[in-house]
Amino acid sequence: MFKTHTTVLWLLGIGLQFVLAWILVARRLWKSVPFFCGYVLFNLLTGGSLYAIRSSPEIYFYAYWIGEGVGLLIGLGVIY
């Protein structure tokens, strides 16, 4: 039962990120906030990729930490 709740929350988060990315693209906001749009798209791709490889712990481990590092750098670009 715990796995079902975890999966639902994981997919819900990816779905909400997709909605946010769609709104940003539909309203052409990438022109005014390009780093934020890149950050949202990166997190969407990272979340989907991690969900797809969740069954392989070793690959997941490295993908997660590489994604966190790149996401941190993009996040700093959003702040500055």
PyMOL commands that set and color helices and strands:
alter all, ss='L'
color gray80, all
select helices_A, chain A and resi 2-26+29-31+34-52+57-79
alter helices_A, ss='H'
color red, helices_A
deselect
rebuild
show_as cartoon
